[in-house]
Amino acid sequence: MRHPPADADWMAAAVALAWRGRGRSAPNPNVGCVIVQPAAAKAGGRVVGRGWTQPGGRPHAEAMALAAAGPAARGATAYVTLEPCAHASPRGPCCTDALIEAGVSRVIAALQDPDSRTDGRGLARLRDAGIAVETGLGAGAARAAMAPWWSRATRGIPFVTLKLATSLDGCIALADGSSRWITGAPARAHAHLERVLHEGILVGRGTLAADSPRLDVRLPGLEDRSPRRFLLTRGAAPKGWTAVAAPEAVAGIDSLLVEGGAIAAATFLAADRVDRLLLYRAPILIGGGRAALGDIGLTDLADARGRWRCADSRLLGSDRLDVYERVRRD
């Protein structure tokens, strides 16, 4: 179905709102919603309500947007990044029923909810109530915004981002282990923003011993968004840390940022548990330093091809960030 250009713009706005809940909405998806009253002509509409899933998963995005819109929601279009929930919950209202009661005339949902409690039921109930329903617009962007929740909902495992900060020749430290700082302040600030977007952060035992990392968020106004700390080890973890013996042992979170150590990085790559790769490269050469990766079990170069897709590339001060996404067939 071809959508008017304004529809794509409003859905993009809903996706942007969904990002605001990233890393904070578990166990619920971080959804964005924009409610728009049609307007004459060029403007393409007028926003009367907007919302995103709040910390802890409630209120839902639709509930926030409807509360903001009030009576102005009647006859409006709701742009939402995920099919409105159709199941009752003691934690809050059913969004499908709330939209029907509010009198919206049209709902555009980027994605159908894979949760078996909804999975098409919300869309069907909206149609039965006489509301025009469309799906698929902005699906790729919406899924990217909700990638951690989507991974748990469809694969039953956390979404994993691996961060590597290296020199041009692929080193993460000098030969003696010194690594502060390979990248500059802008790249380090961006890495802290990535921490904000993840529920958990992990390093290996060697990194803990060498650097005693705090792994917190040091961005003004976001200090309370520090993720849970995980340590890849077969032994015990210090107070305030959770020990995990293998990538498969990470549980209780939707998203994990793997930050420290060549062994930890290689372990997650060898287990094929990395979904997204952040490669920060500083314009320096070290030579004879410590390599970014240990053995990942590769025996044939052909097996390395076609596994990663470049999703973004940008300069952060004098450093370059390249973002790669794992190409999966599921």
Stockholm file with secondary structure:
# STOCKHOLM 1.0

chainA/1-330         MRHPPADADWMAAAVALAWRGRGRSAPNPNVGCVIVQPAAAKAGGRVVGRGWTQPGGRPHAEAMALAAAGPAARGATAYVTLEPCAHASPRGPCCTDALIEAGVSRVIAALQDPDSRTDGRGLARLRDAGIAVETGLGAGAARAAMAPWWSRATRGIPFVTLKLATSLDGCIALADGSSRWITGAPARAHAHLERVLHEGILVGRGTLAADSPRLDVRLPGLEDRSPRRFLLTRGAAPKGWTAVAAPEAVAGIDSLLVEGGAIAAATFLAADRVDRLLLYRAPILIGGGRAALGDIGLTDLADARGRWRCADSRLLGSDRLDVYERVRRD
#=GR chainA/1-330 SS CCCCHHHHHHHHHHHHHHHHTTTTSTTSCCCEEEEEECCSGGGCCEEEEEEECCGGGCSCHHHHHHHHHGGGGTTCEEEESSCCCCSCBTTBCCHHHHHHHHTCSEEEESSCCCSTTTTTHHHHHHHHTTCEEEECTTHHHHHHHTHHHHHHHHHSSCEEEEEEEECTTSEEECTTCCCTTSSCHHHHHHHHHHHHTCSEEEEEHHHHHHHCCCCCCCSTTCGGGCCEEEEECSSCCCTTEEEESSGGGCCSCSEEEEEECHHHHHHHHHTTCCCEEEEEECSCCCSSCEESCCCCCCCCGGGGTTSEEEEEEEEETTEEEEEEEECCCC
#=GC SS_cons         CCCCHHHHHHHHHHHHHHHHTTTTSTTSCCCEEEEEECCSGGGCCEEEEEEECCGGGCSCHHHHHHHHHGGGGTTCEEEESSCCCCSCBTTBCCHHHHHHHHTCSEEEESSCCCSTTTTTHHHHHHHHTTCEEEECTTHHHHHHHTHHHHHHHHHSSCEEEEEEEECTTSEEECTTCCCTTSSCHHHHHHHHHHHHTCSEEEEEHHHHHHHCCCCCCCSTTCGGGCCEEEEECSSCCCTTEEEESSGGGCCSCSEEEEEECHHHHHHHHHTTCCCEEEEEECSCCCSSCEESCCCCCCCCGGGGTTSEEEEEEEEETTEEEEEEEECCCC
//
